[in-house]
Amino acid sequence: MARRLRFNGTGSGVNGCPSIHEDLSTGEVVVHGPALTDPDDIAQLRHLNEGEVPIVVPRELLVDFGPKEVTRVPDIIGLDEFDRLFTRFEHTAWRLETRRRYASDELTETYAQFTRSEPVNWEGVDTEWCAERREQTALGKRFDRVRIVDSPPTAGQLYLLDNARRNSAVGEKILNLRRANADRLGLPAEDFWIFDSRLVALLNFDDADNLVDVELVTEPAAVLRYAMARDAAMHHAIPYQEFAARLTAKEE
């Protein structure tokens, strides 16, 4: 079975070598870089066994992107504390949505209307969430989301595509990206928020697609990894209006 490898980072801004990857199942670290080939150098190595290949990497690569703990202890917060992050950040909040279904959506009247093929009056939806978003964007703060969509889209994804009209009305910028493109870009299969490019909030769901808690990530190298995913997603995603128009044209 193939390993579940995650790209942690590279010490090169040009050709991506040397680099570090991490096995998400075992915690093992995979490092690749230029091989040590000089016989005099190799002769100085101890315990170099048959089949092993010595490589040379800059010290900074290991310091910046190698694991800092033998066993990582996640920093878990509850949903109330998570909600407070949306008023305490200073400049930007960015979300990647990767799931095919969110159980909380299906509890709303707007979801019921949508699944009955009734037009949803999003302008008439004015919740506490909407008021908070308007308040924060009025302060000059920015909210962006990229939503991953399957082919064909799930019912939940089609609902969120329609729901994007509400989000944009209260100040969020909503974009969409095909899952095939997300996979090609190597985007993480995780839902997360990035606040001010310094704090990542990983959203943890149960088997019934309910959000149960949130893991905070502040380690600079890890935050950088999610910021790189954000940049790739923003570069390739398109505004939800354009995505919806293409989807409608394809169906016709």
N, C-alpha and C positions, 0 to 999 in steps of 0.2 A: 504494500500500500504506500502511495506517495506521501511524503511528509507534508504537513501544513506549515509552510514557511512564510514568515513575515519579514519584509524588508525593513531593517532598522535604520540604516543610514550608510553613507559613503564618505570616505575621506577625500574624494575627488569631485570637483565641480565640473569636470570635463567628460571623462569616460566611464565614471561609475565604478572604478576599480582602484584600490581595494574597497570591499564592502562587508557589512555584517548582516546576516539574517538570523532569525530565531525560530526554532521549532516550537510551535504553539502547543503541541501535545506533550513533548518531553522536556521542554525548557533548554534543550541543547542549542549551542550557538554554532553557526556555520560562517566561517570567515574565508573570503577568497581574495587573492591578490597575486602579485608576481612571485613566481617560485624562486627559492634559493637554490642556485645551480652550481656555484663554484665548489669544486671538490674539496678545497682547503677549508672552506666555510662549513661544508656538510660534515667534514671529519671532526669538527669541534662539537657537534651536537651529541647529546646523550639520549639514549632510549629512543632513537629513531628506528622504528620497526619497519619490517617489510610492508610495502603498500602505503606507507605514510609519506606525505609530500610536505616538506617545510616551505612556508611562505613568509614573505616579509610585508609587514603592515606598519604604518606610522603609529606611534604611541597614542596620538590624539584620537585615532579611530576607536581604539578600545575604551579610552576615557569617555568619549562623547557618546558612543552608541552601544557599548557593552552593558550587560545587566549590572545593576548596582547592588542587588541583593541576591542571595542564594535562593531564598523563597520569598516571593513578593507578597506582601500583606496589603490587600486592597483597602482603600479609604472609602467606605460606604456611608452614604447619607440617606436620610428619608426624603419623602416627596415634599414635605413642607419646607425643609431646608433647601431643596432643589428649586422650589418656586421662588424663593427669595433671591436666587442668583440673577433673576431677570430684572430686578430693580437695582441690584448692587454693582453690576458691571458698568464700565465707564464709556466704552465706545462701540464695540461690535459684538454681536452674538450671531453665530453661524451654525446651521444644523444640517446634518446628512441624515436622510430618512431612507432606510434600505428594506424595510419589512413589507411583506405582502398584505398584511392585515394588522389593524390596531383595534383591540377589543373595545376601547373606550369610545371610538367613533360610532360603533354600532349601537350604543346606548342612547344616542341623540335622536331627537325628532327630525332633524335635517337629514340624517342618514335614512330614516324610515321614508321620508318624502322622496329622497333620491332613488331608493330601491323600488319605489312605486312608480318611478318615471314621472314624478311630479316636479315642476320647476321649483327650485329652492330660492326664496327671496333672501339672499344673503345680506342685503342692505337692511333688512328688518331684524337681523340677528345682532343683538347688542348685549353681550355678556360682560362679566367682570374682566375676563381675559381680553376682550376687545378694548375695554376702557384702559386697561393697563398698557397695552401695546400703543395705543394712541398717546398716552401720557409719556411713555418712554421715548417714542420717536419724536415727539414735540420737543424733547430735551436735546435732540440732535443725535440720538443713538440710532444704530443701524441693525436691522434684523434681516438675515438672508437664509434661505433654505434651498437645498438641492434634493429633489425627490427622485428616487430610482423607480423606474416603471418597467414591468415585465412585458413580454410580447407573447400572447395578448395580455393586456392589463387585467389585474384582478378587480373584483368589485370594489374593494377598499381603495385601490389606487385610482380608479375612475371617480370615486367619491371625492378623494383629496384633490383631484384635478379640477373638479367643480368648486370645491371648497377654497381653492386658491384665490378665488375672487374676494372672499371675505378677508383672507390674510393680507392681500395686497391693498385692500381698502383701508386697513388700519396701519399700513406703513411697512409691511414686510415685502421683500423681493423674493419671488418664488420662481425657481427654475426646475426643469426636469431633464432626466438623462436615462436613456435606455440601459437596462441591466447588462446587455451584451457589451456596451461601451464601458460601463463601470467595471466589469470583469476584465476587459482588455486593459484598462488603466491600472488595474490592481488596487482598486479602492477597497477599503476594509468592509466586511460584511457586518457592520455594527452601526447602530444609531448613536449619534453623539452630538453634543453642542461644544463649540469652542467660544470661550468668552475672552475678549481682549487679547487673543493670540497667546494667552499665558495659562489658561485653565481649561481642561477638557472634562466634560461630564459625560461618561458612558452610561447609556440607558440600558438597564437590565430588565428583560421581560421573562414571564413564566411561559409554560407550554401552552397556555390559553391566550397568549398575546396580550397579557395585562402588564403594564409597567409596574414593577415591584419596588425597585430602588435604583440608586444612581451611584456610580463609582467616580470619584474625583481623581484626576491625573494632573500632577503638577511638575513631574520630572521634565526638565527642559528638552531632553532628547526625545522623549515620548510625545510631548506637546508638538515638537517640530514635525514628527512623523504624521500626526493628524493634520497639521497645518499644510503639509505637502499634499495630503489627500484633498484637503479643501481647495487648494489652488488648482489641482488637476480637474476636480469636479466643476469648479466655476468656469474654467476655460472651455470645457466641452459641453456643458449643459446649455439648454436654450430656454428662453422665457416660456412660462406655462401656456400663454396664449398661442404662441407659435407651435408648441408641442401639441396642444389640443387640436389646432387647425390641421396639422399633418395627420393626426390620428383620425380625424373625421374624413379627410380626403382619402385616406387609405381604405377606410371602411366603405366609402362610396364607390 
